Amino acid sequence: MQHSARQGAPEPEAPEHGRGLPRQDRTAPPRRSRHTAEPAAPAQGSMVVPIPARSRRARREEPSKLFSLEEPPPVEAPAGITEITGWNLAALMWRDHLPEQLLGIDCASCKQAWPCDTWKIADDLLTECCEAAGGAPAAAR
């Protein structure tokens, strides 16, 4: 006996597709990133005081006076510095991104206007390590 022939009309109550489950609404809610989302308002009676966000560079607009091109930071962390690996990486970045020898207006490594972003970050990290240690390291005094 062949099974290709239909014997009757389908029941009108049965769903046309799927396994008999209702179709889910697949529309996603609108995405909100931290850039487009409205800040959450503190609850009434809350003691939370909003603190304005500041970037790391907002604290120091000019390079630190701890190190100079004539006296660069030591590659090895001086005594009293707790972030040894951070110091080593920042000191190497600081030394790698010095101004070019000819005119001294561009970074010799990345060719950006000097002081380049990488040098500023390294200088800021070295300054923060020194501040955390309670002042300038022994080699920089």
N, C-alpha and C positions, 0 to 999 in steps of 0.2 A: 504494500500500500504506500502511495506517495504522500508526502506531507506538504507539498507545495501549494495545494489548493486550500483556500480559506473556507471554512465551514459556516461562519456566521459573521455578522457585523459586530464590531467591538462595542462594549458597553459604554454608554454616554457618560457615566459617572467616573470612569477610570481616567486618570491623567494621561495626556497625550505622550509626554516624554518623562524620562526619569524613573525613579523607583517608587513613586507614590508619595514622595516628600514634597512639601510646598517649596516653591522657588524662593531662594534667599535674595534679599535686596543687596546688590553688590556695589552700591554707590558708597564710596569711602567718604568719611568726613573731611572737610578741608584741612590741609596740613598747615600747621603753625610752627614756625621755627622760633628760636629764641630771639631772632632779629625782627620778626614781624609780630610776635605775640605781645599783647599788652601786659605790662608788669602787674603782678598780682597785688591787689591792695591788701594791706594788713587788716586783720579783723578788728572790729570795734573793741576798745578796751585793751588792745594789745600794747605791750611795752616795747615793741620792736621799733628801733629808730633806724630809718633808712640811711645807708652810707653810700655816698656817691661813688661810682666805680672809677678807679684810676688805673691807668696802665702803668707798667713798670717804668717806661721812659718819662712819664709825667713827673716823677719824683726828681729826676736829675736831667735837666735840659742840656747841660754842658758836660764834657768828659771829666772824669775825676782827676784830681791833682796828685794822686798817689804815685802814678807811674808816668814816665815820659819816654820819648824815643831814645834818649840817651841812657836812661835807666829803666829798661823794660821789666815787667814782673818776672820773678824767677819761675822756671818751669816746674820745679819741685815745690810743693806747698811748704811755706815757712812754718816754724813752730807756732802753735796756737790756732792754726786754721783747721777747722773740723771737717770741712768738705774737701778732702784731699783729691778725689777724682774730679770733682767739679772745678777745683782750682787748676789742676793739670790741663784739663780740656780747654778752659777759658784762657789760660796763659798761652797755650799753643795757638789758639784762634787769634788772640791779641797779637802775637808775633807774626803769624802768617798774613795778617791783613794790615800791614803797615803801608804808608804811602810809597809810591814809586821813587826811585833814586833821582831821576832827571828833574822833574818839576815839582813833585810832591803834592800834586792836587788830586790824583787818582790813586785808588788802591792798587797795589802791585799784583794782588792775587785775583780779585774779582772785577777790576776795572771800573768800579763805581766811584763816584766822587768821594774823596776821603774827608772825614771819617765815614767809612761805609757802615751799613747796618750790622754786619757781622762783627766788626771791630767795636761798635757801640755796645752790642750785647755782651761781648767778652769783657769789655771794660766795666760794664754794669755788674756782671757776675763777680768779677774780682773785687769790686768795691763792696758788694754785699757780703762777700766772704770776710773781708777785712772788718766791716761793721759788726758782723756776727762774732768775730773774735775779739772785739773791744777796741778797735783802732787799726792803725796801719801795721802790717807785719814787720818783723824785725829787719828784714832785708830792704824794706821800702822806707824806713824811717830815716 
